[in-house]
Amino acid sequence: MMPAPPQLSPSPTLEERFGLNLWRGRRRAGLTQEELGIFAGLSRDAVSKLELGRRLPRLDTILQLAAATNVSTCFLLEGMRWWPGRYVDGDFHVEHPAASLRRSVGR
């Protein structure tokens, strides 16, 4: 039986979206959380917290995770965008993975 992916809220946070992307990358690489932790220099608990969206990684950690799972950093950051503001601060936009499905069905 295949474990279920981490659950996202209707308006996912950066942490949740990164966690789902990391989970997908780890599964694609055929690694357990423990194995990924060893390859990336993290504990299994740290990997778990990242996948569950309870923690947002630093840049160096993103690079380590990408190398350990053999995916690009773009894969790990998929669905996350920064929209700059012209006269006020910008904001992050996090796309729910089902959004692309809704767009393709609506055509």
Secondary structure, DSSP 8 states (H G I E B T S, - for coil): ---------SS--HHHHHHHHHHHHHHHHT--HHHHHHHHT--HHHHHHHHTTS----HHHHHHHHHHHT--HHHHTTTEEEE--SSS--EEEE--THHHHHHHHT-
